[in-house]
Structures are given as C-alpha cells and as structure tokens.
Amino acid sequence: MSALESARRILVVEDEVMVAWALEDMLTGLGYSVVGPAARVDQALSLIENGFVDAAVLDINLDGEKSYPIADALAARGVPFVFSTGYNKQRVHKDYLAYTTLQKPFEGSTLGKALTELLVPGTTTPSTQHHDTAVWDAHRLRIATDAAGVALWSWNVDTDQISMDERAHELWGVPSGIVTFRDLSARIHPEDLDRVRAAFSATRDILGGYEVDFRILHGSDVRWISARGRGDDQGIVGRVMFGVFLNVTERKMAEEAREMIAGEMGHRVKNLFAIASALTGISARTSKTTSEMAGDLTLRLTALSRAHDLVRPVLSEPKKAALLGDLLAALLAPYTGDGPLNARVKVSVPELLVGEASATTLALVVHELATNSIKYGALSKSSGTLDVSCQADDRDVVIVWKEEGGPAVVAPTGPAGFGSQLIAKSMAGQLGGTIAFDWPQSGVVVTLHVSKARLNG
C-alpha cells in the first residue's frame, strides 16, 4: 500500500447491495478508505456536503435515478470520479462522455488503475483533467432540481410579482407567466388561506430558513405543498427573494393515515374494554359461582378470538374467503347471553363469500354495531333480540340489522361520533357501499348496502 492510497477516501455510489459490497472489498484491498456506500442521489449529495472525499466511483443508474447530479457536485468541488455501468457507453449522456467509464463487471486491478490515473501522486489535490465540461450551469442545475422534485419561485417584494418555473406552474395548475399572491390564493384551500397569507407576509421578518405547508386545490384533487425559503432578506438579489415549492402530498397522506390508525387504535381499545366489561356482566348474571363465571367469560372471549382468526388468519396460512354466515355467527356469538346463538341473535343470510380485505372491514362494522347494541341497544337487555338478514342480486348485497326488545330508542342528535364516522368511511371506501340508520322506538334498524364484487374481493 502506498502513502497516496492510505490517505485517500473514496465515495462509493451504488444501489445494488452485492455490487456495493464488492466495490468496498476491492477498494479496501487497494488500500483506500471507503465513504458510503450511498444508494440514492440525495444520500450521496449529503455525504459530499458533510464530509471530505478524494475521489468517487459512481453507478450511473440508481434505481431509475441518474447519478449525474452527484457528478456535477463532485466536479464543482474539484473531486475526480469514474462512472461504472452495466450498459454500454452509448447510453451515457453526451455531456459526460469525457469521463472515465468502467464497464461492469470489472476487476479490482482495473478500478485501481483508473483511480491511480485520476489522483495526482504525492498530493491530496485531485486531478482537474475532466472538469472543463462539468460546471454548475443552468442545465445542470435543472438536472439536480428535477432529480429532487424541486419547483422554483422568485418574489419581487416591491411589486408582489411571483415568477415560477415550469414545474411550479404545473404543480399549482396555473398558466405560464408572472403571477401574484392574489392569483395563487384562488388555488389555496379555504381552510388554509388565512394562515398562509399571514405566514407569507411574515417571511421577511423570519430569521433563517422557513417552511410553510398548506393545501391547494388542483381540479378535483387536493395537493399538499411545502413552500421554503430564507427570511430576513437573506439571499435577496436586488428586490427579489428566492425559494422552492415541494409536493409533499404523499408525506401528508401518510401522516394522516398514521393519525387515523392511532385514533382507530385508541377507539378500538376503549371498545374492547367496554366489551370485556359487558361480557363480564353477562357472565355474572348467569353464573352461580366465581369459577363458573370465569369459565363462561373465557368461552365468550374465546369466541371473539375465533372471529379474529376468521377475518385475520396468521401469515403462514393461505388467504381464503369466509362465508358471510360463518363470519357473522363468529362475531355475534359472544353477545347471545345465556342461550344459543339463535335464541337472542338470529342470522339468516344466503351463502355468500367474503374476501379477506372485505371480511376485515365488515368485522369492524359489525363489531361497532354490536358494541353500541350491548351498551345502549337491544343486547343490553336480557329480553332484547337481534335479527340479521340479507338479500343479494348479481350486483348488490343488502344486509339488514334489526333490534327489538331493548330500551326505547331515541334518535341521536349532533355530529356523528368517531365510531359512526369510521364505519361510514369503511363502508364507502372498502366495500363500495353505504350505511343507513332508522330509529323506530321499538329498536334501531341499520341497512348496509354493499357491492357484491367488493364483498367477494
């Protein structure tokens, strides 16, 4: 190992794990120190920005992304590099043909020779032999911003005129040309408009960077945009400030989904406690001894477990459809009191198959209805009964949930609770159907309209 090699840090950019390991092994064997590996453009740019490297080996194609922005960043810092690719050199962009390109697979000696030619012996200053074509011109800046999905804007603080690039106009859905904040306001979601207007007005007084996330209306779609820039007139040129827009819709949808799941989990846990309490009460009324009560309660909880297994099989088992009648019987068995299923709960449905995804949703809906019934409806009284019937044709399935013999029914007032919202969204989103409630004094009647194709899927 030479003194030159022992002092050199080589950045490896490669998205294939096994190839990256092989490169690490080659470079270590040649006496170099490895930085990375990085598998994506943003990872590599971060390593370049935050650490010192002497040279780099860049895979051209990174899972659909090109590594050219990384090459430009290295060239701007005077860091030499070689490309590696499994394609022929004719696939390399013409602006980068002057750079050394190694054809995969290659030997360690080939890599070592390429790096030796790039690095000037006896000094830590990289060779500049290829830097004449790689500069941060507008074309290469656009390559980098396109790779990051960044849209650009500039704002004249005196005229309030906003200039945007093509990506920003596409993101906002506004025609090309100069716009103002008033023009963009027509696209901002009404619930966010006042907040965005206040934030936009305050940007010049903010110290350092700022980030404002808000919704815009794009046709029938809602998009989330993150506007970012620097306040306190940092980076202002003349009377013009600069910043970027990012489309963060997917991130926001993921955050909303996590919040929905967290809310659902909290709701489900509360309902489980309510069910456990109600089942304990049922067992207490029908048992003479504590041991008898314990056995009875265990049987009821086991029935709930069987229902869970029916709609959510273990991963090792193949997916299979369940019969609608079996699913309803398993879900409703714990609520039958001290008699058989058909003594208090009657289920009369045709032989319909329910797919795994639909079974989970239907179980959630039935669970919610049964919980409400055992807390407030017919199943809260020993004399109460529940009749579940079903009719189906080639396209639709109609399930009717009819309660009788419970407390006198009073139609609820005010906004729907979380559970009602949850089952309504589940019916519409997963089952392609609707849920309707009728409130006769004798007992609530719930009608579920479900797409047969969705139910079987």
Solvent accessible surface area in square Angstrom, and as a share of the most:
residue,aa,sasa,rsa
1,M,172,0.77
2,S,54,0.35
3,A,87,0.67
4,L,32,0.16
5,E,37,0.16
6,S,63,0.41
7,A,60,0.47
8,R,1,0.00
9,R,95,0.35
10,I,0,0.00
11,L,0,0.00
12,V,0,0.00
13,V,1,0.00
14,E,3,0.02
15,D,37,0.19
16,E,100,0.45
17,V,90,0.51
18,M,135,0.60
19,V,52,0.30
20,A,5,0.04
21,W,147,0.51
22,A,46,0.35
23,L,4,0.02
24,E,51,0.23
25,D,106,0.55
26,M,50,0.22
27,L,0,0.00
28,T,91,0.53
29,G,71,0.68
30,L,45,0.23
31,G,13,0.12
32,Y,12,0.05
33,S,51,0.33
34,V,40,0.23
35,V,15,0.09
36,G,40,0.39
37,P,52,0.32
38,A,2,0.01
39,A,40,0.31
40,R,118,0.43
41,V,6,0.04
42,D,79,0.41
43,Q,66,0.29
44,A,0,0.00
45,L,58,0.29
46,S,54,0.35
47,L,61,0.30
48,I,9,0.05
49,E,118,0.53
50,N,121,0.62
51,G,35,0.34
52,F,124,0.52
53,V,5,0.03
54,D,1,0.01
55,A,0,0.00
56,A,0,0.00
57,V,1,0.00
58,L,0,0.00
59,D,9,0.05
60,I,8,0.04
61,N,46,0.23
62,L,2,0.01
63,D,129,0.67
64,G,66,0.63
65,E,61,0.27
66,K,93,0.39
67,S,0,0.00
68,Y,14,0.05
69,P,2,0.02
70,I,0,0.00
71,A,0,0.00
72,D,2,0.01
73,A,5,0.04
74,L,0,0.00
75,A,8,0.06
76,A,52,0.41
77,R,118,0.43
78,G,18,0.17
79,V,11,0.06
80,P,6,0.04
81,F,3,0.01
82,V,0,0.00
83,F,0,0.00
84,S,1,0.01
85,T,4,0.02
86,G,54,0.52
87,Y,94,0.36
88,N,83,0.42
89,K,83,0.35
90,Q,153,0.68
91,R,153,0.56
92,V,10,0.06
93,H,67,0.30
94,K,152,0.64
95,D,33,0.17
96,Y,1,0.00
97,L,79,0.39
98,A,59,0.46
99,Y,4,0.02
100,T,47,0.27
101,T,28,0.16
102,L,15,0.08
103,Q,88,0.39
104,K,47,0.20
105,P,137,0.86
106,F,29,0.12
107,E,122,0.55
108,G,20,0.20
109,S,84,0.54
110,T,59,0.34
111,L,0,0.00
112,G,9,0.09
113,K,135,0.57
114,A,7,0.06
115,L,0,0.00
116,T,67,0.39
117,E,112,0.50
118,L,3,0.01
119,L,2,0.01
120,V,65,0.37
121,P,101,0.63
122,G,81,0.78
123,T,50,0.29
124,T,84,0.49
125,T,86,0.50
126,P,21,0.13
127,S,14,0.09
128,T,91,0.53
129,Q,100,0.45
130,H,39,0.17
131,H,30,0.13
132,D,118,0.61
133,T,55,0.32
134,A,3,0.02
135,V,79,0.46
136,W,94,0.33
137,D,54,0.28
138,A,85,0.66
139,H,88,0.39
140,R,15,0.06
141,L,89,0.44
142,R,76,0.28
143,I,36,0.18
144,A,21,0.16
145,T,24,0.14
146,D,64,0.33
147,A,42,0.32
148,A,70,0.54
149,G,31,0.30
150,V,23,0.13
151,A,1,0.01
152,L,68,0.34
153,W,16,0.05
154,S,18,0.12
155,W,22,0.08
156,N,40,0.20
157,V,23,0.13
158,D,94,0.49
159,T,76,0.44
160,D,56,0.29
161,Q,86,0.38
162,I,5,0.03
163,S,46,0.30
164,M,21,0.10
165,D,28,0.14
166,E,145,0.65
167,R,83,0.30
168,A,0,0.00
169,H,15,0.07
170,E,124,0.56
171,L,15,0.07
172,W,3,0.01
173,G,26,0.25
174,V,17,0.10
175,P,110,0.69
176,S,102,0.66
177,G,42,0.40
178,I,100,0.51
179,V,12,0.07
180,T,40,0.23
181,F,24,0.10
182,R,203,0.74
183,D,68,0.35
184,L,6,0.03
185,S,15,0.10
186,A,89,0.69
187,R,73,0.27
188,I,6,0.03
189,H,32,0.14
190,P,97,0.61
191,E,131,0.59
192,D,8,0.04
193,L,39,0.19
194,D,105,0.54
195,R,113,0.41
196,V,7,0.04
197,R,102,0.37
198,A,63,0.49
199,A,26,0.20
200,F,44,0.18
201,S,83,0.53
202,A,43,0.33
203,T,3,0.02
204,R,73,0.26
205,D,120,0.62
206,I,59,0.30
207,L,142,0.71
208,G,18,0.17
209,G,50,0.48
210,Y,28,0.11
211,E,93,0.42
212,V,22,0.13
213,D,27,0.14
214,F,6,0.03
215,R,52,0.19
216,I,0,0.00
217,L,63,0.31
218,H,48,0.21
219,G,71,0.68
220,S,117,0.75
221,D,84,0.44
222,V,71,0.41
223,R,59,0.22
224,W,41,0.14
225,I,0,0.00
226,S,0,0.00
227,A,13,0.10
228,R,81,0.30
229,G,13,0.13
230,R,124,0.45
231,G,0,0.00
232,D,71,0.37
233,D,48,0.25
234,Q,68,0.30
235,G,63,0.61
236,I,46,0.23
237,V,96,0.55
238,G,64,0.61
239,R,111,0.40
240,V,39,0.23
241,M,4,0.02
242,F,109,0.45
243,G,12,0.12
244,V,39,0.22
245,F,11,0.05
246,L,34,0.17
247,N,80,0.41
248,V,13,0.07
249,T,23,0.13
250,E,148,0.66
251,R,96,0.35
252,K,31,0.13
253,M,117,0.52
254,A,44,0.34
255,E,48,0.22
256,E,91,0.41
257,A,50,0.39
258,R,145,0.53
259,E,122,0.55
260,M,65,0.29
261,I,102,0.52
262,A,64,0.50
263,G,33,0.31
264,E,46,0.21
265,M,116,0.52
266,G,34,0.33
267,H,35,0.16
268,R,35,0.13
269,V,65,0.37
270,K,148,0.63
271,N,8,0.04
272,L,96,0.48
273,F,145,0.60
274,A,26,0.20
275,I,2,0.01
276,A,41,0.32
277,S,76,0.49
278,A,26,0.20
279,L,0,0.00
280,T,46,0.27
281,G,26,0.25
282,I,5,0.03
283,S,0,0.00
284,A,52,0.40
285,R,155,0.56
286,T,52,0.30
287,S,22,0.14
288,K,190,0.80
289,T,76,0.44
290,T,118,0.69
291,S,86,0.55
292,E,82,0.37
293,M,52,0.23
294,A,56,0.43
295,G,37,0.35
296,D,34,0.17
297,L,38,0.19
298,T,80,0.46
299,L,126,0.63
300,R,18,0.07
301,L,79,0.40
302,T,58,0.33
303,A,6,0.04
304,L,34,0.17
305,S,59,0.38
306,R,137,0.50
307,A,1,0.01
308,H,111,0.50
309,D,82,0.43
310,L,65,0.32
311,V,11,0.07
312,R,129,0.47
313,P,26,0.16
314,V,88,0.50
315,L,187,0.93
316,S,104,0.67
317,E,88,0.39
318,P,109,0.68
319,K,161,0.68
320,K,151,0.64
321,A,45,0.35
322,A,12,0.09
323,L,67,0.33
324,L,0,0.00
325,G,22,0.21
326,D,77,0.40
327,L,0,0.00
328,L,2,0.01
329,A,32,0.25
330,A,21,0.16
331,L,17,0.08
332,L,0,0.00
333,A,31,0.24
334,P,1,0.00
335,Y,2,0.01
336,T,8,0.05
337,G,9,0.09
338,D,112,0.58
339,G,25,0.24
340,P,93,0.58
341,L,54,0.27
342,N,117,0.60
343,A,60,0.46
344,R,23,0.08
345,V,0,0.00
346,K,114,0.48
347,V,39,0.22
348,S,58,0.38
349,V,35,0.20
350,P,56,0.35
351,E,156,0.70
352,L,15,0.07
353,L,93,0.46
354,V,0,0.00
355,G,6,0.06
356,E,48,0.21
357,A,74,0.57
358,S,4,0.03
359,A,2,0.02
360,T,41,0.24
361,T,11,0.06
362,L,0,0.00
363,A,10,0.08
364,L,30,0.15
365,V,0,0.00
366,V,3,0.02
367,H,25,0.11
368,E,8,0.03
369,L,7,0.03
370,A,1,0.00
371,T,1,0.00
372,N,53,0.27
373,S,1,0.01
374,I,13,0.06
375,K,78,0.33
376,Y,151,0.57
377,G,16,0.15
378,A,3,0.02
379,L,3,0.01
380,S,38,0.25
381,K,99,0.42
382,S,93,0.60
383,S,83,0.53
384,G,0,0.00
385,T,58,0.34
386,L,3,0.01
387,D,49,0.25
388,V,1,0.00
389,S,39,0.25
390,C,15,0.09
391,Q,144,0.64
392,A,44,0.34
393,D,85,0.44
394,D,134,0.69
395,R,193,0.70
396,D,67,0.35
397,V,0,0.00
398,V,38,0.22
399,I,4,0.02
400,V,44,0.25
401,W,5,0.02
402,K,89,0.38
403,E,6,0.03
404,E,79,0.35
405,G,42,0.40
406,G,23,0.22
407,P,52,0.33
408,A,68,0.53
409,V,32,0.18
410,V,128,0.73
411,A,50,0.39
412,P,92,0.58
413,T,131,0.76
414,G,64,0.61
415,P,134,0.84
416,A,58,0.45
417,G,46,0.44
418,F,76,0.32
419,G,6,0.06
420,S,43,0.28
421,Q,86,0.38
422,L,7,0.04
423,I,2,0.01
424,A,44,0.34
425,K,121,0.51
426,S,10,0.06
427,M,0,0.00
428,A,61,0.47
429,G,46,0.45
430,Q,104,0.46
431,L,0,0.00
432,G,37,0.36
433,G,10,0.10
434,T,86,0.50
435,I,30,0.15
436,A,53,0.41
437,F,68,0.28
438,D,80,0.41
439,W,97,0.34
440,P,58,0.37
441,Q,132,0.59
442,S,70,0.45
443,G,5,0.05
444,V,18,0.10
445,V,28,0.16
446,V,1,0.01
447,T,27,0.16
448,L,3,0.02
449,H,85,0.38
450,V,2,0.01
451,S,27,0.17
452,K,51,0.21
453,A,80,0.62
454,R,110,0.40
455,L,0,0.00
456,N,63,0.32
457,G,62,0.60
